[in-house]
Amino acid sequence: MPQLDIVSYFPQFFWFCIFFTSFYLTLITHYLPKLTRIFAARQQSQTNPQHASNELQDLTKNTQTLFSQSIQSTKDQCATHFQDTQNFLKMRTDVFNTHTNQAFQKYQTKKIMLNQTVKNTIHQLQTVLPITTSTPQYVDQAKTNQLLAQYLLNKMNPTKHKTK
């Protein structure tokens, strides 16, 4: 059997001792004190139930007190954050409204100035150009037909009407 080989026996024994010694010390220093406290508390609660009940009630009251204080502080913080947010939004809304009103006023003034410019231009054009009537003048149909016929005859016989 290779486990009992004389050449490898001492290193195996050495590491076995190191491992289990460190394991034993860890159990004694860390885990056993916690287990003894748990066993002692369990033993005390079994021997004196009235004392355990009082401790449980005290623990319940303390937990409820801490919980209610935590809830109240959370409510207060939420209220302050909400108020800060409202103030910030009000400030931003006021700034936005002032900028919007300024832009609207500029737009209105430019619109009025453009309207005045158009009116002035139309007035100047009316003074420079003659006024034309928009109603059509009466056209003599017979005279128009006569002029058209004469034009066509001139086009067809260009030599006949030449002047010397």
C-alpha positions in Angstrom: 0.0 0.0 0.0 1.4 3.3 -1.0 0.0 5.2 2.0 2.2 3.3 4.4 5.4 3.6 2.4 8.2 4.6 4.7 9.6 7.2 2.3 6.4 9.2 2.1 5.1 8.5 5.7 6.7 11.5 7.4 5.5 14.3 5.0 2.0 12.9 5.1 2.0 12.8 8.9 3.5 16.3 9.1 0.7 17.9 6.8 -1.9 15.9 8.6 -0.9 17.4 11.9 -0.7 20.9 10.5 -4.1 20.7 8.9 -6.0 19.3 11.9 -4.3 21.5 14.4 -5.3 24.6 12.4 -8.8 23.2 12.0 -9.0 22.5 15.8 -7.8 26.0 16.7 -10.3 27.6 14.3 -13.2 25.6 15.8 -12.2 26.5 19.4 -11.6 30.2 18.8 -14.5 31.1 16.4 -17.3 28.5 16.2 -17.5 27.0 19.7 -18.0 30.3 21.6 -20.9 31.1 19.3 -22.4 27.7 19.8 -22.0 27.9 23.6 -23.8 31.3 23.6 -26.7 29.8 21.6 -26.9 26.8 23.9 -26.8 29.0 27.0 -29.6 31.3 25.7 -31.7 28.3 24.8 -31.2 26.7 28.2 -32.1 30.0 29.9 -35.2 30.4 27.8 -36.3 26.9 28.7 -35.7 27.3 32.4 -37.2 30.8 32.8 -39.9 31.4 30.2 -41.1 34.7 31.8 -37.6 36.2 31.5 -37.4 35.1 27.8 -40.9 36.6 27.2 -39.8 39.9 28.7 -36.7 40.0 26.6 -38.7 39.2 23.6 -41.2 42.0 24.3 -38.3 44.4 24.9 -36.7 43.3 21.7 -40.0 43.8 19.9 -40.5 47.3 21.3 -37.0 48.3 20.4 -37.4 47.0 16.9 -40.7 48.8 16.5 -39.2 52.0 17.8 -36.3 51.8 15.5 -38.5 50.9 12.6 -40.9 53.8 13.3 -37.9 56.2 13.6 -36.5 55.0 10.4 -39.9 55.4 8.6 -40.3 58.9 10.0 -36.8 60.0 9.0 -37.4 58.6 5.5 -40.7 60.5 5.3 -38.9 63.7 6.4 -36.1 63.2 3.8 -38.7 62.5 1.1 -40.6 65.6 2.0 -37.5 67.8 1.9 -36.4 66.3 -1.4 -39.9 66.8 -2.8 -39.9 70.4 -1.6 -36.5 71.0 -3.2 -37.7 69.5 -6.4 -40.8 71.7 -6.5 -38.6 74.8 -5.8 -36.2 73.8 -8.6 -39.0 73.1 -11.1 -40.7 76.4 -10.2 -37.5 78.3 -10.8 -36.9 76.5 -14.1 -40.5 77.2 -15.1 -40.2 80.9 -14.3 -36.9 81.1 -16.3 -38.6 79.3 -19.2 -41.6 81.6 -19.1 -39.5 84.7 -19.1 -37.4 83.5 -22.0 -40.6 82.5 -23.9 -42.2 85.8 -23.3 -39.1 87.7 -24.4 -38.9 85.6 -27.6 -42.7 86.2 -28.2 -42.2 89.9 -27.8 -39.3 89.9 -30.2 -41.4 88.0 -32.7 -44.4 90.4 -32.3 -42.2 93.4 -32.9 -40.5 91.9 -35.9 -43.9 91.0 -37.3 -45.2 94.5 -36.8 -42.0 96.0 -38.4 -42.4 93.6 -41.4 -46.0 94.6 -41.8 -45.1 98.2 -41.8 -42.3 97.6 -44.3 -44.8 95.8 -46.6 -47.3 98.7 -46.3 -44.6 101.3 -47.0 -43.4 99.3 -50.0 -46.9 99.0 -51.4 -47.5 102.7 -50.9 -44.2 103.6 -52.6 -45.0 101.3 -55.6 -48.5 102.9 -56.0 -46.9 106.3 -56.1 -44.3 105.3 -58.6 -46.3 103.0 -60.9 -49.6 104.1 -62.6 -52.8 102.7 -61.2 -54.4 100.1 -63.4 -58.0 99.2 -63.3 -58.8 95.6 -62.6 -62.0 95.6 -64.7 -61.5 94.6 -68.3 -62.2 97.3 -70.9 -64.9 96.7 -73.6 -63.4 95.2 -76.7 -65.1 95.8 -80.0 -65.4 92.3 -81.6 -65.9 93.6 -85.2 -62.9 95.8 -85.0 -60.8 92.9 -83.7 -62.0 90.7 -86.5 -61.2 93.3 -89.1 -57.7 93.9 -87.8 -57.0 90.1 -87.7 -58.2 89.6 -91.3 -56.0 92.5 -92.5 -53.0 91.0 -90.7 -53.6 87.6 -92.3 -53.9 89.2 -95.8 -50.7 91.1 -95.3 -49.0 87.9 -94.4 -50.3 86.0 -97.4 -49.6 88.7 -100.0 -46.6 90.6 -98.9 -45.7 92.0 -102.4 -49.1 93.6 -103.0 -49.0 96.1 -100.2 -45.3 97.2 -100.5 -44.7 100.9 -100.6 -42.2 102.5 -103.1 
